[in-house]
Amino acid sequence: MAPPAIPDYLQDVYWWAYLHPNGVRLFERQWLVNLILWGNFSRLRDAALAEIDTPINQRILQIACVYGDFTQRIGARLGEQGRLDVVDVAPIQLANLRRKLPPDPRIHLHQQDASALHFADAGFDATLLFFLLHEQPAAVRRATLAEALRVTRPGGKIVIVDYHKPSAGNPLRYLMTGVLKALEPFALDLWEQEIATYLPADPAPVALTKSTSFGGLYQKVVISL
């Protein structure tokens, strides 16, 4: 099967952050990804991983590579029966992640498009999307969420951490409006629409819970199937 093409929106909007070697070298710094998230990277990472039992003896899917130690922390929690699959459409991102990970037969990297996964239905116990949806146009976001639901088994869960519209009293609200308009043109969708509005009608979640943090700037959505 031929590898997927790099989507136009990724090449046009995010080439500098995810596709250019200089961008990868720049952003692959733990302190920098923490700074970009206003000191909240570890807190948000741990909030996502708290939704998965430790040790992880399930099959976990991470959709899209993440700068920083997100994937390494998942790998460190894998039990003997656990397995982690990570997909990304960009070969440079997979190569960067491979350099960060120790050899581990329980961790598998795949070049796949998040909106058209090649996995069988209901093959994963949990699926993680960490700061991915805000980088996707609405149609791609809908397709990515539909695929996440398709490959996650009944009784499993989907964990999403991403941006959210800050409260009116959050002093970063106006600064982040300008930053996101300039650098993240699809992100403000998540300020105006709930993530639930991008989900397909079928299958309907058994439950969906949402919590926000840092004055509403970030959200965690957990979809139980």
KELUMFI-569899 format. One line per 4 residues: number of its first residue (from 1); their letters; for each residue x, y, z of C-alpha. Coordinates in Angstrom, 1 decimal. Example, Ala and Ser with C-alpha at 12.3 -4.5 7.8 and 13.67 -1.06 7.14 Angstrom:
BEGIN
1) as) 12.3/-4.5/7.8 | 13.7/-1.1/7.1
This chain:
BEGIN
1) mapp) 0.0/0.0/0.0 | 1.4/3.4/-1.0 | 2.1/5.8/1.9 | -0.5/8.6/2.3
5) aipd) 0.2/12.0/0.8 | 0.9/14.9/3.1 | -2.4/16.8/3.3 | -2.4/20.3/1.7
9) ylqd) -3.4/22.0/4.9 | -0.4/20.6/6.7 | 2.0/21.6/3.9 | 0.5/25.1/3.5
13) vyww) -0.1/26.0/7.2 | 2.2/24.0/9.4 | 5.2/23.1/7.2 | 7.4/25.3/9.5
17) aylh) 6.4/23.4/12.7 | 6.1/19.8/11.6 | 7.6/19.2/8.2 | 10.8/21.3/8.0
21) pngv) 13.9/19.7/9.7 | 14.7/23.0/11.3 | 11.2/23.2/12.8 | 11.5/19.7/14.2
25) rlfe) 14.8/20.5/15.8 | 13.5/23.7/17.2 | 10.3/22.4/18.7 | 11.6/19.1/20.0
29) rqwl) 12.5/20.7/23.4 | 10.6/19.8/26.5 | 11.0/23.3/27.9 | 9.7/24.9/24.7
33) vnli) 6.5/22.8/24.4 | 5.9/23.5/28.1 | 6.3/27.3/27.4 | 4.0/27.2/24.4
37) lwgn) 1.3/25.7/26.7 | 2.0/28.3/29.4 | 3.7/25.8/31.7 | 0.9/23.3/31.5
41) fsrl) 2.4/20.5/29.3 | 3.0/18.1/32.1 | -0.3/18.8/33.8 | -2.2/18.2/30.5
45) rdaa) -0.2/15.2/29.6 | -0.8/13.6/33.0 | -4.5/14.5/32.8 | -4.8/12.5/29.6
49) laei) -2.8/9.5/30.8 | -4.8/9.4/34.1 | -7.7/8.1/32.0 | -5.8/4.9/31.3
53) dtpi) -5.1/2.3/33.9 | -1.5/1.7/34.9 | 0.2/-0.6/34.1 | -1.3/-0.4/30.6
57) nqri) -2.2/-3.9/29.6 | -4.4/-2.8/26.8 | -3.9/-1.8/23.2 | -3.6/2.0/22.9
61) lqia) -3.7/4.2/19.8 | -2.0/7.6/19.8 | -3.2/9.6/16.8 | -0.3/12.0/15.7
65) cvyg) 3.1/12.4/17.2 | 3.7/14.9/20.0 | 6.7/17.0/20.7 | 8.0/16.5/24.3
69) dftq) 7.8/13.3/26.3 | 4.1/12.4/25.9 | 4.7/9.1/24.1 | 7.7/8.1/26.2
73) riga) 5.4/8.4/29.3 | 2.9/6.1/27.7 | 5.7/3.6/26.9 | 7.0/3.7/30.4
77) rlge) 3.5/2.6/31.7 | 3.1/-0.3/29.3 | 2.6/-3.7/31.0 | 3.7/-7.0/29.6
81) qgrl) 0.4/-7.3/27.7 | 0.2/-3.7/26.6 | 0.8/-2.3/23.1 | 1.0/1.2/21.8
85) dvvd) 0.5/2.1/18.2 | 1.3/5.7/17.0 | 0.2/7.1/13.7 | 1.4/10.2/11.9
89) vapi) 1.1/11.2/8.2 | 4.6/12.9/8.2 | 7.6/10.6/7.9 | 9.8/13.3/9.6
93) qlan) 7.6/13.2/12.7 | 7.8/9.4/12.9 | 11.5/9.5/12.5 | 11.8/12.1/15.3
97) lrrk) 9.6/10.0/17.6 | 11.6/6.9/16.8 | 14.8/8.7/18.0 | 13.1/9.5/21.3
101) lppd) 12.0/6.0/22.1 | 14.0/3.1/23.3 | 13.7/-0.2/21.4 | 10.5/-1.8/22.5
105) prih) 8.5/-4.5/20.7 | 5.3/-3.3/22.3 | 5.5/0.1/20.5 | 4.7/0.4/16.8
109) lhqq) 4.9/3.4/14.5 | 2.8/3.8/11.4 | 2.6/6.3/8.6 | -1.1/6.9/8.3
113) dasa) -3.5/9.8/7.8 | -5.6/10.4/10.9 | -8.7/10.9/8.8 | -8.3/7.5/7.0
117) lhfa) -6.8/4.9/9.3 | -5.9/1.4/8.1 | -6.8/-0.4/11.3 | -9.7/-2.8/11.7
121) dagf) -12.8/-1.8/13.5 | -12.9/-1.9/17.3 | -9.2/-2.9/17.6 | -8.1/-0.5/20.4
125) datl) -9.1/-0.2/24.0 | -8.3/3.5/24.1 | -7.4/6.2/21.6 | -5.6/9.4/22.5
129) lffl) -5.6/12.8/20.6 | -3.4/15.3/22.2 | -3.5/18.8/20.7 | -4.4/17.5/17.2
133) lheq) -7.9/18.6/16.5 | -7.2/22.3/16.6 | -4.7/21.9/13.8 | -7.2/20.3/11.4
137) paav) -9.8/21.9/9.1 | -13.4/21.1/10.2 | -13.9/18.4/7.6 | -10.7/16.6/8.5
141) rrat) -11.5/17.0/12.2 | -14.8/15.3/11.6 | -13.2/12.4/9.7 | -10.5/12.0/12.3
145) laea) -13.1/11.7/15.1 | -15.1/9.3/13.0 | -12.1/7.1/12.5 | -11.2/7.3/16.2
149) lrvt) -14.7/6.0/17.1 | -14.5/3.3/14.4 | -11.2/1.8/15.6 | -12.0/2.0/19.4
153) rpgg) -13.9/-0.9/20.8 | -17.2/-0.8/22.6 | -16.4/-0.3/26.3 | -13.3/1.6/25.4
157) kivi) -12.6/5.3/25.4 | -11.3/8.2/23.4 | -9.3/10.9/25.3 | -8.9/14.3/23.7
161) vdyh) -6.9/17.2/25.1 | -6.9/20.5/23.2 | -7.6/24.2/23.2 | -10.9/25.7/24.5
165) kpsa) -12.4/29.2/24.7 | -11.0/30.8/27.8 | -13.2/32.5/30.3 | -13.8/36.2/29.9
169) gnpl) -11.7/36.9/33.0 | -8.7/35.0/31.6 | -6.0/37.6/30.8 | -4.6/35.4/28.1
173) rylm) -7.9/35.4/26.2 | -7.1/38.3/24.0 | -3.4/37.5/23.5 | -4.3/33.9/22.5
177) tgvl) -6.9/35.2/20.0 | -4.2/36.9/18.1 | -1.7/34.1/18.4 | -4.1/31.5/17.2
181) kale) -5.4/33.6/14.3 | -1.8/34.1/13.1 | -0.4/30.7/13.6 | -3.3/28.2/14.2
185) pfal) -6.1/29.2/11.8 | -8.3/26.3/12.5 | -7.9/26.4/16.3 | -10.6/29.0/17.0
189) dlwe) -13.2/26.5/15.7 | -12.8/24.9/19.1 | -13.6/28.2/20.8 | -16.8/28.4/19.0
193) qeia) -17.9/24.8/18.7 | -18.0/21.9/21.2 | -15.9/18.9/20.2 | -19.1/16.9/20.4
197) tylp) -20.5/18.8/17.4 | -17.8/17.2/15.2 | -18.7/13.6/16.2 | -20.7/11.4/13.8
201) adpa) -24.3/10.5/14.8 | -23.5/6.8/14.8 | -22.1/5.3/16.9 | -23.4/7.5/19.7
205) pval) -21.1/7.6/22.7 | -22.3/6.0/25.9 | -21.0/9.0/27.8 | -19.1/12.2/27.1
209) tkst) -17.4/14.2/29.9 | -15.6/17.5/29.5 | -13.4/19.4/31.9 | -11.5/22.6/31.4
213) sfgg) -8.4/24.0/33.0 | -6.1/27.1/33.2 | -9.0/29.6/33.1 | -10.8/27.6/30.4
217) lyqk) -8.0/27.7/27.8 | -7.6/23.9/27.7 | -10.2/21.1/27.7 | -10.2/17.4/28.2
221) vvis) -13.0/15.4/26.6 | -13.4/11.7/27.4 | -15.7/9.8/25.1 | -16.8/6.4/26.5
225) l) -18.1/3.8/24.0
